């Protein structure tokens, strides 16, 4: 979804800076989940990330 691409069907999209993008994520309590060196990424609720990190810490403590 690139607003300037000739085949774009998203006329309402506007380009914003990365700083503005992350401010919107912070304001909405969202996080960008990604895998380094891969194309996978998605936006998730911060509460989901916190639950996942908490479960990971508990698993590590049991070992």
N, C-alpha and C positions, 0 to 999 in steps of 0.2 A: 504494500500500500504506500506508494510514493506519489504525492500529489502532483508532481511535475512530470511524471511518466506519461508518455503519449497514450498508453492503453488504460490509464487510471480511470476508474469509475467513481472516484471519491472526490468530487469537486469541493466538498466542505472541509477537507483536511487542510491544515496550515502547518507549516514547518515551525518547530519550536526548538530552543536550545536544550542541551542535555540537562543543564541546571534547572530549567523550567520543568522539564519532564520529571526529574527526581523530586522537585518541590511538590508537584501534583501527586506523586506516589506517597510522599511523606504525609501530605494533607489528608489523603484518603486512606492512610494506614495500610498501604500496599507495599509489596516488595517485588523486585525483579529477581526471579530464580533462573539461573543459567548454569550451563556446564562449560567450563573452560575448554577451549580448543574444539568445541562442537557448535553446531547451529541451534541446539535446543535452548529455548528460553520461554518463560511464561510469567505472567504477573499473577501473584497470589496474595491473599490476605496475610498480614503480618502475624495474626494469631495462629495461622496454620504453620508458619515458619517457626514460631516460638514453641508450639507443641512438638514439632518434629525435633528441634534442637534439644528440648527437655527430655524427650524419649531417648535420643542418642546419648545424652550425658548419663542417664540412668543405666542404659545398657553397658556403657563403658565402665561405670562404677561397679557393676556386678562381676566384671571379669577379673 
